[in-house]
Amino acid sequence: MKKNLILLFLCLYALAGWGSPKAKRVVMIALDGISVEGFQKAKTPHLDALLKEGALSVQTRVVMPSVTLPNWTSHLTGSGPEQHGVADNGWEIGKKKFPAVETDADGYYPSVFKVLKENVKNMKTAFYYNWINLFYPHNKTYFDEVSYLKNDAYLPNYEKAFHFIVEHRKNPTLVFLYSVHTDHAGHNHQWMSPEYIKSIEEADVEIGKFIEKMKEEGLYESTHFMFLSDHGGINYGHGGMSENEMIVPWGITGPGIKKNYVLEEPNNTVNTASVILRLFKVKQPLPWTGEVPSSIFK
């Protein structure tokens, strides 16, 4: 009887993914405003090659409303607006319209950065962005490096992120590497316009350079990469409930992840942080609602 219980425990342990090696580092490659249609139409050979090494969903749903700040906050907190309280792009720590179900001593809802900092020894975290509001829901206490660039600039942040990873190659690391220029191309020229598609293709070139440098440093094979977006768009905007606004691509590669796998399992932006905690073998906070799409694991 005892032997059977041990075998059952080991099977459940393996199925849950806890038996796999703990992640060394996770890099979130985050592009704002990428619709599935735009992602599929754009020529993105570097992203395609990367994601072929892992699992890709083209059916991932975003939280409502389909706007930027609620969804990136959901990616990074494992929760929707009903938990974290960020319901629009105007959220600031002193201008809350709806209270979070839980906050730290400074009034911030617990993010994946906070949870990892408090539970993983020598954890290093970094946040690179070029839309000023994006960092507002996050407590700077839990970051080793934060870099903001104005006027849609993003190339220097790719360089900074690479050097941060190299510097901390022996530490467990979580990097958020974001650009809003793709979203702005949609707002300025329309979603699916030549300019919008070009903005995705330009980002793909820089992602390719970043990946190549990771390979040259011997860091590629030991890194989990995630490709994320927050919403799509129609005409000149987003925020509604059309499929082009509410469904985005979502991908993950790295040790223990199935290769060339199409994720059919239901998925949502709130699941991103939950997956990251699973990779680092850290328990999810009680207020979080995200779930791990277990089929992505080998």
Secondary structure as GFF3:
##gff-version 3
##sequence-region A 1 298
A	DSSP	alpha_helix	2	15	.	.	.	ID=ss1
A	DSSP	beta_strand	25	31	.	.	.	ID=ss2
A	DSSP	alpha_helix	36	41	.	.	.	ID=ss3
A	DSSP	alpha_helix	45	52	.	.	.	ID=ss4
A	DSSP	beta_strand	54	61	.	.	.	ID=ss5
A	DSSP	alpha_helix	68	77	.	.	.	ID=ss6
A	DSSP	alpha_helix	81	84	.	.	.	ID=ss7
A	DSSP	alpha_helix	112	119	.	.	.	ID=ss8
A	DSSP	beta_strand	124	129	.	.	.	ID=ss9
A	DSSP	three_ten_helix	132	135	.	.	.	ID=ss10
A	DSSP	three_ten_helix	140	142	.	.	.	ID=ss11
A	DSSP	beta_strand	145	148	.	.	.	ID=ss12
A	DSSP	alpha_helix	155	167	.	.	.	ID=ss13
A	DSSP	beta_strand	173	179	.	.	.	ID=ss14
A	DSSP	alpha_helix	181	189	.	.	.	ID=ss15
A	DSSP	alpha_helix	194	216	.	.	.	ID=ss16
A	DSSP	beta_strand	223	228	.	.	.	ID=ss17
A	DSSP	alpha_helix	243	246	.	.	.	ID=ss18
A	DSSP	beta_strand	247	253	.	.	.	ID=ss19
A	DSSP	beta_strand	261	262	.	.	.	ID=ss20
A	DSSP	alpha_helix	271	279	.	.	.	ID=ss21
A	DSSP	three_ten_helix	294	296	.	.	.	ID=ss22
###
